[in-house]
Amino acid sequence: MTVIAWKSCYEIGVGTFDDEHHTLVQVINDLHEALRQKRADEVLHDLLDILVEYTVKHFDHEEVFMKKHQYPQMAEHKEEHIVLKNKIGEYRDKIQSGETGLSPEIMGFLRKWLLDHIVETDKQFGAFLREHSIYDCGPAAI
């Protein structure tokens, strides 16, 4: 069972970034499955590590193309990336300090942030790339 079923409306029209978003959605679905099986606290630390690794690679990949093509909303887009990185860092700190039961809160935050970011912010970036006839941004970073 998934919490986020991939839909075509999540696609931004640039295959590389769509593939990366799909991978990020899968990590969130893995967390949801662990929650459903009541083993979320066991796997949360590892899943957050994976999420951190994936988001760093994905955000860097997007930001390289934003800079390369002088994306006018780059600063605002990067700020949203920073919000996610900081929030994941806060959650990791809480988990490392022994706090448990955070999985539902983390799950809700990640689901909302990722879908809002993809459907709104990344779609704008995708439209900008397509307007400039950029459909391929190299191999997926994650």
N, C-alpha and C positions, 0 to 999 in steps of 0.2 A: 504494500500500500504506500502511495506517495502523498506527500502534502502539497507538492507542486507538480502537476502534470504539465510537461512541456507543451506549449501551444504556439502556433505560428504567430500569434500576436506578440510574443516575446522576442521575435526575431527583429534585429535591427537592419538586416539586409546586407551585412558584411559577414560572410561565412566564417572567417577566422574568429571574430568576436562572438558570433552566435555559438560556435563550438565551445568557446571558453565559458560563456554564460551557462550553457547546458551542463558543463562539468561542475560549475558552482552550484547549480540547482541540485545536482545529484548528491553533493556533499550534504546539503540541507535535507534532502530526502533520506539519506543514511542516518542522520541525527534523528529524524522523525521516526524511522523504523526502530532505532534503539530505544527511543522513548516508549513506543508502543510495546516493545518487549520488556520494558521496565529494567533496562540495562544502560540507560543514558548516562548515569554518573560514571559508569565504568569506562565508557568510550568517549566521553565529552572532551577530555583533555586531548586525546589523539585527534579527534575530529577538528577541534579548534586549531591544532597545529597544522593539519592539512589545509584548513580554510585559510589560515594566515599565509602559508606558502603559496597557495593558489591565487589568493587575492593580490599578493605582492607582485607575482609574475603577471597576472592579468592587468592590474592597474598600471604597472610599468609599461606593458605592451600598448595599452590604450594611450597613455600619456606620451610615449615616443611618437605615435602617429598624430596626436593632437599638436605637438610642438612642430613636427616635420611639416604639417600642412596648415600651420597657423590657425588652429581652431579658435574662433573668437570667444567661446565660452569655456576655455580651458581652465581658468582660475576657479570658476564655480564648480566645474566637474571634478577637479582635483580636490576641492574642499569636501565634496561628498565622499570621496575615497578616504580622506583623512578621518572623517566621522566614523566610518566603518572600522578602519584600522584601530582607532582609539577605543571604540566600544569593545571590540574583540580583545584588545589589551586589558581593558578593565575586567572583562569576564575571565580571562586567563589568570589575572592576579587573584581574583576571588576564589577560583578553583584551586590554585596553588596554595592559598591560605587555608584550604580545607572546607570551604563552603560547599554545600551540596544542595540539590534540588533546584538548580538554576536552569536546567535544561528547557523547561517550558517557556521561561522568560527569554532565553537565548533563541529558542526556536521561533517564537513570535517576532522578536526583533529582526532576526535574519531574513525571515520570509517577507516581512513587510519592506525592509530596507532593499533587499535584492530586487523584488518585483517592482517597487516604486522606481528604483534607480534604472532598471532595464527599460521599463515601459515609458518612462518620461525622459530621463537624462541621456541614457545611451541611445534611445531612438533619435533624439536630436543630433547626437554625434554621428550616428549612422546616416541620417539624412544629409548631413554636411558632407560626409565622405562620398556618398553616392552622387551628390550634386557636382562633385569634383571628379567624377568617374573613377573613384577608388573603391574597388570591390574586393581586392585581395590585399590583406595586410600581413602576408607571410604565413608561416606555419603557426598553429596554435601554440601558445606559450605554456598551456597546462593541458 
